[in-house]
């Protein structure tokens, strides 16, 4: 782990669609480019259910691409 401290205006922690959407709306509406810390379970809590998982995972991958496109820096943790 690094000993340096990085200051950011907005930090969002999450791995699912809610965190991705939060970063998109923050980047667009507040004109702040947040940092998104993502965990190892990239689809969030949606992967713990058996209903419609395949469709949802495809949609989340599209939202993640859009998140990157609006200028959000994604940091895997």
N, C-alpha and C positions, 0 to 999 in steps of 0.2 A: 504494500500500500504506500502511496506517495505521502510525503510529509508536507506538501504544499496545499494551501487552502485556495480554492477557487470560489469567487463570489459571482453569483448569478442573480438575475432579477426574478426568475420564475423557475422552479424545479417541480416537476410532476413525477411521481413514482407510481408505476403500474405496468401491467403487461397486456391488458385487454383492450377492448374497444372503448371503454370509458376514458382511459388515460390517453389513448390516441385522439379521441374526439376533443378532449380537454385541451390538448396541445394545439390542435388545429384552430379551435375557436379562440384560444389565447393569442396565437400568432396573427390571426386575421383581425380580430376585434380590438385587442389592446395594442397591437403592433409591437408586442414583446415576443422575442423568439426564445421559448422555454427550452430547458433541457429535460429530456425524458429518460428516467432510469427504468430500464426494463429488467425483470427477473428472468428466470430460466424457463418458465411456463408461458410462452409467447402469446397464447390465446386467452390467458387469464382464467377466470373461473368457468368460462364456457366449456372448457375441455373436460370438466368433471361431470357433465351430463351426457346422456346418450342420445338426446333428441336434436336432430338437425345439426350435428357437429360439423359434418363435412362442408355444408353450405356456409355456416358461420365462419369457419376457418378461412375459406376462400375470401369472404367479405373482409375479414380482419386483415388479411395480407394486402388487399387493395387499399384499405384505410391506412395501413402502415406506409405504403408507398406514397400516399397523399401527404402523410405527416412529414416525410422526408422532403417532399417537393415544396412545402411551405416554409422550409428553413429550420425545422426542429432538429436539434442535435440529439440523437438517440445513443445512450450509453448503456451497454449491457452490464448487469451486475451479477 
